[in-house]
Amino acid sequence: MIDLKSWPDNNAFRAAINKTPYYKTIAMELMKLDKKGAVSRIKSGRKHRNPWGTVHGGALASLVDSTSGLSTVPHLKDGETIMTVSLQVEYFAPAVEGDIIARGRMVHRSKRLARAEAVIEDEQKNLIAKGHAVYMIFQNNSGSNL
């Protein structure tokens, strides 16, 4: 479990996030996190391919959800955590093997909800997808913020 109180120590927080089983499984990495937003990437390869040889849309949706969600972390109060309520992704071009970069930012926060968005580009800065998500903000009693 990851304690959000560690997020200001960006290196420790990134390391903790990047060691989670899901991130390791899909080769996702949190590269940067600050109050302006989050930057993540997937080093896409053979395991990310759909039957047509391009990166599966589910991997890209995970990148949008994770990057958008992490962009809310600097705006959470002690004891708060988030849960995805809705996720919308629009795909513009197929992604192939290589680094796929997402840049996310929180757009709005109220007492109970946060809205964030992310843009995904390939290594050549071609637009691959855009998405946004709404997150429920709640008090976490499990001892972890994520």
MOVEN-V945821 format. One record per pair of residues at least 24 apart in sequence whose ideal C-beta (glycine too) atoms are under 8 Angstrom apart, sorted by the first residue. I is the first residue (numbers start at 1). GAP is how many residues later the second one is. Records with the same first field share a line. If there is no record, write none. Layout:
BEGIN
I = GAP ; GAP
END
This chain:
BEGIN
1 = 141 ; 142 ; 143 ; 145
2 = 142 ; 143 ; 144
3 = 141 ; 142
4 = 69 ; 72 ; 76 ; 77 ; 141 ; 142
5 = 73 ; 140
7 = 26 ; 66 ; 67
10 = 24
17 = 53 ; 129
22 = 40
23 = 43
26 = 33 ; 36
28 = 34 ; 35 ; 38
30 = 36 ; 40
31 = 70
33 = 37 ; 38 ; 40 ; 41
34 = 40
35 = 39 ; 40
36 = 69
37 = 34 ; 66 ; 67 ; 68 ; 69
38 = 29 ; 30 ; 32 ; 33 ; 35 ; 64 ; 65 ; 66 ; 67
39 = 28 ; 62 ; 63 ; 64 ; 65
40 = 26 ; 27 ; 30 ; 61 ; 62 ; 64
41 = 58 ; 59 ; 60 ; 61
42 = 57 ; 58
43 = 55 ; 56
44 = 51 ; 52 ; 53 ; 54 ; 55 ; 56
45 = 52
46 = 51
48 = 49
52 = 42
53 = 43
54 = 40 ; 41 ; 42
55 = 39 ; 40 ; 41 ; 42 ; 45
57 = 32 ; 34
60 = 29 ; 31 ; 35 ; 40 ; 60 ; 68 ; 69
61 = 26 ; 28 ; 70
63 = 37 ; 39 ; 55 ; 57
64 = 25 ; 38 ; 40 ; 54 ; 56 ; 65 ; 66 ; 67 ; 68 ; 69
65 = 66 ; 68
66 = 36
67 = 35 ; 36 ; 37 ; 51
68 = 36 ; 38 ; 48 ; 49 ; 50 ; 63 ; 64 ; 65 ; 67
69 = 35 ; 47 ; 64 ; 66
70 = 34
71 = 33 ; 34 ; 35 ; 45 ; 47
72 = 34 ; 37 ; 42 ; 44 ; 63 ; 65
75 = 31 ; 34 ; 39
76 = 61 ; 69
79 = 60 ; 61 ; 66
80 = 57 ; 58 ; 59 ; 60 ; 65
81 = 56 ; 57 ; 58 ; 59 ; 63 ; 64 ; 65
82 = 32 ; 53 ; 54 ; 55 ; 56
83 = 52 ; 53 ; 55
84 = 49 ; 50 ; 51
85 = 28 ; 48 ; 49 ; 50 ; 51
86 = 47 ; 48
87 = 44 ; 45 ; 46
88 = 43 ; 44 ; 45
89 = 40 ; 41 ; 42
90 = 39 ; 40 ; 41
91 = 37 ; 38
92 = 35 ; 36 ; 37 ; 38
93 = 29 ; 33 ; 34 ; 35
94 = 34
95 = 25 ; 27 ; 33 ; 34
96 = 26
98 = 24 ; 25
99 = 24
100 = 28
107 = 25
109 = 28
111 = 26
112 = 24 ; 25 ; 26
113 = 24
END
